């Protein structure tokens, strides 16, 4: 897992290497300062030798400046490496998500993916920066300070060795408990993000039903659970600080007691004693060693907290897309013919219910096909198998005589334009949204597509025309206008197959009829599949397919179905009756 995430460092490798190198230089200078201070006390101030005082003072200033320089360089390199790592990690994760199939996205949920790309990556960025700075600092401080302390007095240094096991035991006891709590906390963050997304996306519905208080209570409940969870973890972690300070003060007292005796003993036998300057240095080294341990424990806690975000990001990076192009993929779609051969489909391998059951259909190229059926009859599921948004569970779907699984995905989807049931526009101008269908489309081609989709007139009514800005989600245009813009965008692909998934439900019957007429006259060679709720939208089709509970129950023209299909007759008469009334 760490090895996979480490690949995201890439061009920031040298910054990640130079940061700990500079940190080693900073620590080395800090460890030298107490030694120089001891020499200043013992040989300069103690013996009243001004030459030694001046020399050692200059050495102290140089050590301090060198430590400052190394520290600034280390922080700069660490910041560059950490932000670059986070940038690359987000890029890799987002790129991976773009290749996910619908089932891959359903597995994680959109709210969880957003949290992983934002909060989890930010957590890993901070952890990575601490690893290449604080981890190296703490480790080198412990090693160098302990080496210098042993060099001054091996007897006093044994005090540290007696204290360290207590700190290690404390960490071993605290970390497993805290990790479980943080794991729950990040899952709660997914729920919180989902509530916020859902509320903001549906804010018009919330306000129209006056549900602000209810939504606020829902948010407060999840937010409170999240705060309580992390508060519990912080309370447990807070035990780390008093344990550390207990060890610091215990060492100070022990060194003061034993060190004072050794200073007194040095008056009788300098070889077995300790000078005043050396005792002062031992106090400094004690602080450095124990503060190094304290910082090490903080780093350990941060790494414990980041274990869950690390796993969550790793899951995105290693998730294999369900839908991929074969090695010898077909690069050309011959025509718009469609064949369903014994097609059955489940949304997951473990699902017991089949959304589609043994579907067999042949749709000739250039035909206009209407698809009718009640809610939940799997109309949308049927057409989503054509551009391979999902793969069939059994059987095969062929386009142009070739199984869709044999095509290069981009080639297949470039030849199959689909206007989804839920129309989506992106922030930007109308031109920018239309050119999703064809980035190289000329203004004349844009206008022609909009004329076919009956969108040109209302676009011209805007002050800025085709340069009119569309808000995120298309909130500043009506439902019918949004549908017509999405149809125009699909037409710009000049596809061999055009799928309209209930895409004219928000337009009036007259406009609907004009769009269908334009399709018949202007794009006769394109296979058109129209899912609709109104019989009027499909009654002129070459073929009408009736779906019920995931099965094809009837196929024929309007005239044929009026004689043979009770479902079609019922829908037709109910709508005609409503029209007469």
LINHU-V729298 format. One record per residue. N is the residue number from 0. SS is DSSP state (~ for helix, > for strand, _ for the rest). Layout:
[[N,SS] [N,SS]]
//
This chain:
[[0,_] [1,~] [2,~] [3,~] [4,~] [5,~] [6,_] [7,_] [8,_] [9,~] [10,~] [11,~] [12,~] [13,~] [14,~] [15,~] [16,~] [17,~] [18,~] [19,~] [20,~] [21,~] [22,~] [23,~] [24,~] [25,~] [26,~] [27,~] [28,~] [29,~] [30,~] [31,~] [32,~] [33,~] [34,~] [35,~] [36,~] [37,~] [38,~] [39,~] [40,~] [41,~] [42,~] [43,~] [44,~] [45,_] [46,_] [47,_] [48,_] [49,~] [50,~] [51,~] [52,~] [53,~] [54,~] [55,~] [56,~] [57,~] [58,~] [59,~] [60,~] [61,~] [62,~] [63,~] [64,~] [65,~] [66,~] [67,~] [68,~] [69,~] [70,~] [71,~] [72,~] [73,~] [74,~] [75,~] [76,~] [77,~] [78,~] [79,~] [80,~] [81,~] [82,~] [83,~] [84,~] [85,~] [86,~] [87,~] [88,~] [89,~] [90,~] [91,~] [92,~] [93,~] [94,~] [95,~] [96,~] [97,~] [98,_] [99,_] [100,_] [101,~] [102,~] [103,~] [104,~] [105,~] [106,~] [107,~] [108,_] [109,~] [110,~] [111,~] [112,~] [113,~] [114,~] [115,~] [116,~] [117,~] [118,~] [119,~] [120,~] [121,~] [122,~] [123,~] [124,~] [125,~] [126,~] [127,~] [128,~] [129,~] [130,~] [131,~] [132,~] [133,~] [134,~] [135,~] [136,~] [137,~] [138,~] [139,~] [140,~] [141,~] [142,~] [143,~] [144,~] [145,~] [146,~] [147,~] [148,~] [149,~] [150,~] [151,~] [152,_] [153,~] [154,~] [155,~] [156,~] [157,~] [158,~] [159,~] [160,~] [161,~] [162,~] [163,~] [164,~] [165,~] [166,~] [167,~] [168,~] [169,~] [170,~] [171,~] [172,~] [173,~] [174,~] [175,~] [176,~] [177,~] [178,~] [179,~] [180,~] [181,~] [182,~] [183,~] [184,~] [185,~] [186,~] [187,~] [188,~] [189,~] [190,~] [191,~] [192,~] [193,~] [194,~] [195,~] [196,~] [197,~] [198,~] [199,~] [200,~] [201,_] [202,~] [203,~] [204,~] [205,~] [206,~] [207,~] [208,_] [209,_] [210,_] [211,~] [212,~] [213,~] [214,~] [215,~] [216,~] [217,~] [218,~] [219,~] [220,~] [221,~] [222,~] [223,~] [224,~] [225,~] [226,~] [227,~] [228,~] [229,~] [230,~] [231,~] [232,~] [233,~] [234,~] [235,~] [236,~] [237,_] [238,~] [239,~] [240,~] [241,~] [242,~] [243,~] [244,~] [245,~] [246,~] [247,~] [248,~] [249,~] [250,~] [251,~] [252,~] [253,~] [254,~] [255,~] [256,~] [257,~] [258,~] [259,~] [260,~] [261,~] [262,~] [263,~] [264,~] [265,~] [266,_] [267,_] [268,_] [269,_] [270,_] [271,_] [272,_] [273,_] [274,_] [275,~] [276,~] [277,~] [278,~] [279,~] [280,~] [281,~] [282,~] [283,~] [284,~] [285,~] [286,~] [287,~] [288,~] [289,~] [290,~] [291,~] [292,~] [293,~] [294,~] [295,~] [296,~] [297,~] [298,~] [299,~] [300,~] [301,~] [302,~] [303,~] [304,~] [305,~] [306,~] [307,~] [308,~] [309,~] [310,~] [311,~] [312,~] [313,~] [314,~] [315,~] [316,~] [317,~] [318,_] [319,_] [320,_] [321,_] [322,_] [323,_] [324,_] [325,_] [326,_] [327,_] [328,_] [329,>] [330,_] [331,_] [332,_] [333,_] [334,_] [335,_] [336,_] [337,>] [338,>] [339,>] [340,>] [341,>] [342,>] [343,>] [344,>] [345,_] [346,_] [347,_] [348,_] [349,_] [350,_] [351,_] [352,_] [353,_] [354,_] [355,>] [356,>] [357,>] [358,>] [359,>] [360,>] [361,>] [362,>] [363,_] [364,_] [365,_] [366,_] [367,>] [368,>] [369,>] [370,>] [371,>] [372,>] [373,_] [374,_] [375,_] [376,_] [377,_] [378,~] [379,~] [380,~] [381,~] [382,~] [383,~] [384,_] [385,_] [386,_] [387,_] [388,_] [389,_] [390,_] [391,_] [392,_] [393,>] [394,>] [395,>] [396,>] [397,>] [398,>] [399,_] [400,_] [401,>] [402,>] [403,~] [404,~] [405,~] [406,>] [407,_] [408,~] [409,~] [410,~] [411,~] [412,~] [413,~] [414,~] [415,>] [416,>] [417,>] [418,>] [419,_] [420,_] [421,_] [422,_] [423,_] [424,_] [425,_] [426,_] [427,>] [428,>] [429,~] [430,~] [431,~] [432,~] [433,~] [434,_] [435,_] [436,_] [437,_] [438,_] [439,_] [440,_] [441,_] [442,~] [443,~] [444,~] [445,~] [446,~] [447,~] [448,~] [449,~] [450,~] [451,~] [452,_] [453,_] [454,_] [455,~] [456,~] [457,~] [458,~] [459,~] [460,_] [461,_] [462,_] [463,_] [464,~] [465,~] [466,~] [467,_] [468,>] [469,>] [470,_] [471,~] [472,~] [473,~] [474,_] [475,_] [476,_] [477,_] [478,~] [479,~] [480,~] [481,~] [482,~] [483,~] [484,~] [485,~] [486,~] [487,~] [488,~] [489,~] [490,~] [491,_] [492,_] [493,_] [494,_] [495,_] [496,>] [497,>] [498,>] [499,>] [500,>] [501,_] [502,_] [503,_] [504,_] [505,_] [506,_] [507,_] [508,~] [509,~] [510,~] [511,~] [512,~] [513,~] [514,~] [515,~] [516,~] [517,~] [518,~] [519,~] [520,~] [521,~] [522,_] [523,_] [524,_] [525,_] [526,>] [527,>] [528,>] [529,>] [530,>] [531,_] [532,_] [533,_] [534,~] [535,~] [536,~] [537,_] [538,_] [539,_] [540,_] [541,_] [542,>] [543,>] [544,>] [545,>] [546,>] [547,>] [548,_] [549,_] [550,>] [551,>] [552,>] [553,>] [554,>] [555,>] [556,_] [557,~] [558,~] [559,~] [560,~] [561,~] [562,~] [563,~] [564,_] [565,~] [566,~] [567,~] [568,~] [569,~] [570,~] [571,~] [572,~] [573,~] [574,~] [575,~] [576,~] [577,~] [578,~] [579,~] [580,_]]
//
